Amino acid sequence: MLQLGPQTLAEPVDSRSLVPLWPGTVLRERYHILRILGRGGSGAVYEASDLHEGERRVAIKEVVAFHLEPRVAAETMAAFYSEASLLATLRHPSIPEVYEYFTEQDCCYLVMEFIQGETLEERLQRSQGGRLPLDEALEIAIQLCGVLEYLHSRPVPIIFRDIKPANIMLESVSGRVYLVDFGIARRFKPGQSRDTLSLGSPGYAAPEQYGREQSTPQADIYGLGATLHQMVTGVDPSETPLHFVSLRSVDPSLPAELDELVARMVEISPHRRPASVAEVRRRLESIQQHLPPSLRRARRGGEQHRQPFPQPRGKRQHRAARPGASVAPPLAAKAHTAAQPTSRLPRRLLLIAGPFILGTVVGMIGAHELDLPLVPVSASLQTPTVFARTPAANLTSLPLVNVRLTLSYTGHQAPVKAVAFSSDAQYLASGDLAHSVQVWEPLSGELVLRYDDHRAAITSLAWLPGTAVLASSSEDGTVQVWDVARQQRLLVYRGHHGAVRAVRGNGIGLFASGGADGTIQVWDARTGERSALLLDRPGLAVNAVSWSPIMTTLASADEQGNILLWDVQTASPRARHSMADALTGEPVALLALAWSPDGSRLAGAGADGQVILISLEGNAFLGGQVVSSLPCTALAWSPDSRLLLISSGRQATIWLASTTAYSLLYSYTEQAGEVTAVDWSLDGGLLVSTAGSNVRVWSVNSNSLR
């Protein structure tokens, strides 16, 4: 990493915008800032020690927005959360793991895996002639191909768009290559003729990134070619953009095959470049294998000291939305896709096919349903997730669902994190990552109330049933309660130490809230007086809470996959289920909970794309099913307790949720952004889903709801 001398650490004069955090500062009562790794006009990058994780080293990327005018600040924060939420969904050994992201005092922070090493740019600067030995350059390029193959093979391909030495980290111990800074990465949009913005670094950015065409995987091939050209020639492409001399004109000893390949990679026309990064990787590996013996021996000798890629460790635990949470988003296991043997089935295929395979086995042995008791709270046993599925032939009468867009609400300037209908569907509340809460009429879009009193991102919204009382939780550690009809704030609840991730109200005037501090608190909606502290486990963040319709039972979910059922009257737990990854058995973060309106079942959404069902009638875990290759971030029941509305990635889907199967009835793919929040009105007539900074209201008609 960048080594900073004493002159770099001299405190700036009255310039908080340059260095808001000084070494020695403790951020969020958790991250002890050790040193500044780099800084610029929009913030800084720090090395810090995570006091909650055994002083684990982390890197913290900061984006400062408080000094900007409101429109630019909102755009800056939206771009930050776009990067953070994207990173929270990526799992690859060459992409730094994201642990968490949050806002504090109008600054955005992304907490990531700390990479001990240097950038490729720094490596080139200290090398002779600004170039690398051929074997080292090929090794770096091949590893970059691996991570680019992963990005390009996502369900919606991700184009990095900024391949250059400054965005490539070389880990000092293992020699692993990391791709960093996803600030301008974008998802490929079929049918779009050109990029919305012309972005990239001169010399490394493909010509189409300047507005000619939409960026495709060929744009990353161009950037990789420009970087490889620089590694083996020492010629900086930013000095002569779009012009590359022949490799052999600089060094005749370089292989002719490499010269021809790099020339194709940096062709002006994307159609003349290699068809895929996989093709580039195969060509580079062939060139690497045919290097002179002396170079091969040097390379292999170096590899003996390298650590192999880690085996998958199960899903990373990540927060909903959750840069996340990622960091999240903040998370799933790192998986090296490019180098896996072809005999192994891809993890995503296994996850999606697993329920069907197991369903077939269950059918063959004559089992119709798996009734598994909930694990007693005192037990240490963690029950693995089980898939129970009825053969499709038995589902002879699926409900018909018709959904039609009614309104697009565009009042927010940042991605919307939470939405909630009031009980009578008169009001719809939405809260965004720029800490704005807006209450409006769902059919007209007319704004009723807006407040920006929170100081950080909104995480959850909840109405007190049968009233116009609304609660909003935030990463600033508070819950605000408002009387929407009177447009006045009733109270600010400050019982948590750290971000409040979930709040829910019940019909007897109580709110329950869960937070990153590991507590679940129940308190009076009018006075704010706490009546129960159900859980206090620092370090185990609570992501979701949900009241049962009978109002005396509360369900909670945390980052270790635990679902706890609480008897609120006695402040004691009744039962527990532990959700695990279907393949690895590792704990899976639960990001959302929803109790069916009839009180018979509880649904939970997992960071591994599973949705599980628990029966409260027979104390049985009914099973789980992978419904997406991406984390499921939110869910809502239809009023008849038959259908589930689920958000994951850019999709909102409606499923028939029987005791033994999920059947997909409707799917909508959003083009404007991630669908991170959904809700279903209690009268059954309206749905709501997020779309980046927009909110969509839908009318729904189904014979299931009649």
Secondary structure, 3 states (H helix, E strand, C coil): CCCCCCCCCCCCCCCCCCCCCCCCCEECCCEEEEEEEEEECCEEEEEEEECCCCCEEEEEEEEECCCCCHHHHHHHHHHHHHHHHHHHCCCCCCCCCEEEEEEECCEEEEEEECCCEEEHHHHHHCCHHHCCCHHHHHHHHHHHHHHHHHHHCCCCCEECCCCCHHHEEEECCCCCEEECCCCCCEECCCCCCCCCCCCCCCCCCCHHHHCCCCCCHHHHHHHHHHHHHHHHHCCCHHHCCCCCCCHHHHCCCCCHHHHHHHHHHCCCCHHHCCCCHHHHHHHHHHHHHCCCHHHHHHHHHHHCCCCCCCCCCCCCCCCCCCCCCCCCCCCCCCCCCCCCCCCCCCHHHHHHHHHHHHHHHHHHCCCCCCCEECECCCCCCCCCCCCCCCCHHHCCCCCCEEEEEEEEECCCCCCEEEEEECCCCCCEEEEECCCCEEEECCCCCCEEEEECCCCCCEEEEEECCCCCEEEEEECCCCEEEEECCCCEEEEEECCCCCCEEEEEECCCCEEEEEECCCEEEEEECCCCCEEEEEEECCCCCEEEEEECCCCCEEEEEECCCEEEEEECCCCEEEEEEECECCCCCCECCEEEEEECCCCCEEEEEECCCEEEEEECCCCEEEEEEECCCCCEEEEEECCCCCEEEEEECCEEEEEEECCCCEEEEEEEECCCCCCCCEEECCCCCEEEEEECCEEEEEEEEECCCC
